[in-house]
């Protein structure tokens, strides 16, 4: 007698199917993985303290870059570095002819030649620093795209270049002042804090213009016209206090002329160097106003530039 074997249960396809490739693991959080290994996004903007630290660590590059730019500036000219002196002196001579002789401004301003030359030299520093800032990124785009460094090093280096040129030019200014009877006194030391505040102000404004011009290159074509207008409103060739005192100007216009930052720094240096330019020709709280402008534009320009750090050289 044959006994039938029980029916075998159907085979489990999952057990009988040949083993295939293992299923992919869950995707790893790449951002967390990069952070765990100390990797960062290329060109990403660092935090402000880290950015300042990076900038400070490259101070030697900034100084060397500024010096190299200054040396190469007139390398193709026969007179070379003498143009650092001749350019503001020739401007002063033209302004003296137009304003001092033809318009008679010299008759209303004591020590007009020292007054005028000081104004031209100090204004030239601010104007050249801002103009250089508009070319800080576009004029060094190869460097920006090839190397990783804090981009603020470029406008800072160009501002330092203009400061070096100003210090070089001050030697000629001192000779002119002494030649016209302005002998050195203790008040000349006041030019040091005035020029430092002006340097901070001009550098901050240069950095702001560097960001604007990097995004809109046409701005660099407009800047010379804006600077020329600003120069005429800054008392380079005429006395701000005399115009404000002799004319019935609206109060806001008078305040704008008196506390125009370029005019403040020019008049502070005049007050330091020129004996006839006394304290009564300065607006009230002049040092506080000069410091405020330096802090606002210096810090504000730096922050404004830093905010767009990852955009420079892209596109």
C-alpha positions as CSV (number, residue, x, y, z in Angstrom):
1,X,0.0,0.0,0.0
2,X,1.4,3.3,-1.1
3,X,1.1,6.2,1.3
4,X,0.9,9.6,-0.5
5,X,3.3,12.2,0.7
6,X,1.8,15.4,1.9
7,X,1.8,18.3,-0.5
8,X,4.9,20.4,-0.1
9,X,4.2,24.1,0.5
10,X,4.9,26.4,-2.4
11,X,8.4,27.7,-2.5
12,X,9.0,31.3,-1.3
13,X,10.2,33.2,-4.3
14,X,12.2,35.5,-2.1
15,X,14.2,32.5,-0.7
16,X,14.6,30.7,-4.0
17,X,15.4,33.7,-6.2
18,X,19.1,34.1,-6.8
19,X,20.7,36.8,-4.8
20,X,21.1,40.1,-6.7
21,X,23.1,43.2,-6.0
22,X,22.6,44.8,-2.6
23,X,20.1,47.7,-2.5
24,X,21.8,51.1,-2.2
25,X,22.1,52.5,1.3
26,X,20.2,55.6,2.3
27,X,21.8,58.7,0.8
28,X,24.3,60.3,3.2
29,X,23.8,64.0,4.2
30,X,26.7,65.4,2.2
31,X,26.6,68.7,4.1
32,X,27.1,66.9,7.4
33,X,29.8,64.7,5.9
34,X,31.7,67.7,4.5
35,X,31.4,69.5,7.9
36,X,32.6,66.4,9.7
37,X,35.8,66.4,7.6
38,X,36.4,70.2,7.7
39,X,35.3,70.9,4.1
40,X,33.6,74.1,3.1
41,X,31.9,75.4,-0.1
42,X,34.4,76.9,-2.5
43,X,34.2,80.7,-2.5
44,X,31.6,80.8,0.4
45,X,31.6,83.9,2.5
46,X,33.2,83.2,5.9
47,X,31.8,84.7,9.1
48,X,32.8,88.3,9.9
49,X,35.4,87.5,12.6
50,X,37.0,84.8,10.4
51,X,37.0,87.2,7.5
52,X,38.8,89.9,9.5
53,X,41.3,87.3,10.6
54,X,42.0,86.1,7.1
55,X,42.5,89.7,6.0
56,X,44.9,90.4,8.8
57,X,46.9,87.2,8.0
58,X,47.4,88.6,4.5
59,X,48.6,92.0,5.6
60,X,52.1,91.4,4.1
61,X,50.5,90.6,0.7
62,X,48.4,93.8,1.0
63,X,51.5,96.0,1.7
64,X,53.5,94.3,-1.0
65,X,50.7,94.6,-3.6
66,X,50.2,98.3,-2.7
67,X,53.9,99.1,-3.0
68,X,54.2,97.2,-6.3
69,X,51.3,99.1,-7.7
70,X,52.7,102.4,-6.6
71,X,56.1,101.6,-8.2
72,X,54.6,100.5,-11.5
73,X,52.2,103.3,-11.8
74,X,54.5,105.6,-13.7
75,X,57.1,103.1,-14.8
76,X,56.4,103.9,-18.5
77,X,56.8,107.7,-18.0
78,X,60.2,109.4,-18.5
79,X,59.8,111.4,-15.2
80,X,58.7,108.3,-13.4
81,X,57.6,108.8,-9.8
82,X,57.9,112.6,-10.1
83,X,54.4,112.6,-11.5
84,X,53.2,111.8,-8.0
85,X,54.2,115.3,-7.2
86,X,53.6,117.0,-10.5
87,X,50.0,115.9,-11.0
88,X,48.6,117.6,-7.9
89,X,50.9,120.6,-8.3
90,X,49.8,121.1,-11.9
91,X,46.1,120.8,-10.7
92,X,46.8,123.4,-8.1
93,X,48.4,125.7,-10.6
94,X,45.4,125.5,-12.9
95,X,43.0,126.1,-10.0
96,X,45.1,129.1,-8.9
97,X,44.9,130.6,-12.4
98,X,41.2,130.1,-12.6
99,X,40.0,130.8,-9.1
100,X,42.8,132.8,-7.6
101,X,43.5,135.1,-10.5
102,X,40.6,135.2,-12.9
103,X,37.8,134.9,-10.3
104,X,39.6,136.8,-7.6
105,X,39.2,134.2,-4.8
106,X,42.7,134.9,-3.6
107,X,41.7,138.4,-2.4
108,X,39.2,136.9,0.1
109,X,41.2,134.0,1.5
110,X,44.4,134.7,3.6
111,X,47.4,132.6,2.6
112,X,45.6,131.5,-0.5
113,X,48.4,129.5,-2.1
114,X,49.0,127.3,1.1
115,X,45.2,127.1,1.4
116,X,44.7,126.0,-2.2
117,X,47.6,123.5,-2.4
118,X,46.6,121.8,0.9
119,X,43.1,121.4,-0.4
120,X,44.2,120.0,-3.7
121,X,46.6,117.5,-2.1
122,X,44.1,116.2,0.5
123,X,41.2,116.1,-2.0
124,X,43.3,114.2,-4.5
125,X,43.9,111.4,-1.9
126,X,40.1,110.9,-1.4
127,X,39.3,111.1,-5.1
128,X,42.0,108.7,-6.2
129,X,41.1,106.2,-3.5
130,X,37.5,106.1,-4.5
131,X,38.4,105.9,-8.2
132,X,40.9,103.0,-7.5
133,X,38.1,101.2,-5.6
134,X,35.9,101.1,-8.7
135,X,38.6,99.1,-10.5
136,X,39.6,96.9,-7.5
137,X,37.7,93.8,-8.7
138,X,37.4,94.4,-12.5
139,X,41.0,95.5,-12.8
140,X,42.3,92.3,-11.0
141,X,39.7,89.8,-12.2
142,X,42.4,87.2,-13.1
143,X,43.7,87.3,-9.6
144,X,40.2,87.1,-8.2
145,X,39.4,84.0,-10.3
146,X,42.7,82.2,-9.9
147,X,43.4,82.5,-6.1
148,X,41.4,82.1,-2.9
149,X,41.9,85.1,-0.6
150,X,39.6,87.7,1.1
151,X,38.6,90.0,-1.7
152,X,38.7,93.0,0.6
153,X,42.5,92.8,0.3
154,X,42.2,94.4,-3.1
155,X,40.4,97.7,-2.3
156,X,42.4,97.9,1.0
157,X,45.7,97.5,-0.9
158,X,44.7,100.2,-3.5
159,X,43.7,102.6,-0.7
160,X,47.1,101.9,1.0
161,X,48.7,102.7,-2.3
162,X,47.0,106.1,-2.4
163,X,48.0,106.7,1.2
164,X,51.6,106.0,0.4
165,X,51.4,108.4,-2.5
166,X,49.9,111.1,-0.3
167,X,52.7,110.6,2.3
168,X,55.2,111.0,-0.5
169,X,53.5,114.1,-1.8
170,X,53.3,115.7,1.7
171,X,57.0,116.3,1.4
172,X,56.4,118.7,-1.5
173,X,53.5,120.2,0.5
174,X,55.7,121.0,3.4
175,X,58.2,122.7,1.2
176,X,55.5,124.9,-0.3
177,X,54.1,125.8,3.1
178,X,57.5,126.8,4.4
179,X,58.2,128.7,1.3
180,X,55.0,130.8,1.9
181,X,55.8,131.5,5.5
182,X,54.0,128.6,7.3
183,X,56.7,127.4,9.6
184,X,56.3,124.1,11.5
185,X,54.5,124.4,14.9
186,X,53.0,121.9,17.4
187,X,49.7,122.2,15.6
188,X,51.1,120.3,12.6
189,X,50.8,117.2,14.7
190,X,47.0,117.5,14.3
191,X,47.4,116.5,10.7
192,X,48.2,113.0,11.8
193,X,44.8,112.1,13.3
194,X,43.0,114.1,10.6
195,X,44.7,112.1,7.8
196,X,44.1,108.8,9.6
197,X,40.4,109.5,9.9
198,X,40.3,110.6,6.2
199,X,42.1,107.3,5.3
200,X,39.5,105.2,7.1
201,X,36.6,107.2,5.5
202,X,38.1,107.0,2.0
203,X,38.9,103.2,2.3
204,X,35.3,102.4,3.4
205,X,33.9,104.4,0.6
206,X,36.3,102.8,-1.8
207,X,35.1,99.3,-0.7
208,X,31.5,100.2,-1.2
209,X,32.2,101.5,-4.7
210,X,34.2,98.3,-5.4
211,X,31.1,96.2,-4.8
212,X,28.9,98.5,-6.8
213,X,31.3,98.6,-9.7
214,X,31.8,94.9,-9.7
215,X,28.1,94.4,-10.3
216,X,27.6,97.4,-12.5
217,X,30.8,98.2,-14.4
218,X,29.3,101.4,-16.0
219,X,29.5,103.1,-12.6
220,X,33.2,103.6,-13.1
221,X,32.4,105.9,-16.0
222,X,30.1,107.9,-13.9
223,X,32.4,108.3,-10.8
224,X,34.7,111.0,-12.3
225,X,31.7,113.3,-12.9
226,X,30.4,112.7,-9.3
227,X,33.8,113.4,-7.9
228,X,34.2,116.6,-9.8
229,X,30.8,117.8,-8.5
230,X,31.8,116.8,-5.0
231,X,35.1,118.6,-5.3
232,X,33.4,121.9,-6.1
233,X,31.2,121.5,-3.1
234,X,34.1,120.7,-0.7
235,X,35.8,124.0,-0.6
236,X,39.0,122.9,-2.3
237,X,39.3,126.2,-4.1
238,X,37.2,128.5,-1.9
239,X,36.4,128.9,1.8
240,X,33.3,127.1,3.0
241,X,33.0,129.2,6.2
242,X,33.0,132.4,4.2
243,X,30.4,131.3,1.7
244,X,28.1,130.0,4.5
245,X,28.7,133.2,6.6
246,X,28.2,135.7,3.7
247,X,25.2,134.2,2.0
248,X,21.7,133.6,3.1
249,X,21.6,129.9,2.4
250,X,18.9,127.5,3.6
251,X,19.9,125.9,6.9
252,X,20.1,122.4,5.5
253,X,22.3,123.5,2.6
254,X,24.6,125.3,5.0
255,X,24.9,122.3,7.3
256,X,25.5,120.0,4.2
257,X,28.4,122.3,3.1
258,X,29.9,122.6,6.6
259,X,29.7,118.9,7.5
260,X,30.5,117.5,4.0
261,X,33.1,114.9,5.0
262,X,35.6,115.9,2.3
263,X,35.5,119.5,3.5
264,X,35.9,118.5,7.1
265,X,39.1,116.6,6.5
266,X,40.5,119.2,4.2
267,X,39.8,122.0,6.7
268,X,41.2,120.0,9.6
269,X,44.5,119.6,7.7
270,X,44.4,123.4,6.9
271,X,43.8,124.1,10.5
272,X,46.9,122.1,11.4
273,X,49.2,123.5,8.8
274,X,48.1,127.1,8.1
275,X,48.4,129.7,10.9
276,X,45.7,132.1,9.5
277,X,43.2,129.2,9.3
278,X,41.9,129.5,12.9
279,X,39.5,127.4,14.9
280,X,36.6,129.8,14.3
281,X,36.6,128.8,10.6
282,X,35.7,125.2,11.5
283,X,32.1,124.0,12.2
284,X,31.2,123.1,15.8
285,X,32.2,119.6,17.0
286,X,34.4,119.2,14.0
287,X,36.4,116.3,15.4
288,X,33.4,114.4,16.5
289,X,31.9,114.9,13.0
290,X,35.1,113.7,11.3
291,X,35.2,110.6,13.6
292,X,31.6,109.8,12.9
293,X,32.0,109.9,9.2
294,X,35.1,107.7,9.4
295,X,33.4,105.1,11.6
296,X,30.2,105.1,9.5
297,X,31.9,104.9,6.1
298,X,34.8,102.7,7.3
299,X,32.7,100.0,9.0
300,X,29.7,100.4,6.7
301,X,31.8,100.1,3.6
302,X,33.6,97.0,4.9
303,X,30.4,95.2,5.9
304,X,28.8,96.1,2.6
305,X,31.7,94.7,0.6
306,X,31.9,91.6,2.8
307,X,28.2,90.8,2.3
308,X,28.9,90.1,-1.4
309,X,32.2,88.2,-0.9
310,X,31.1,85.0,-2.7
311,X,29.9,87.0,-5.8
312,X,33.1,88.6,-6.9
313,X,34.6,87.1,-10.0
314,X,31.5,85.0,-10.7
315,X,29.7,85.2,-14.0
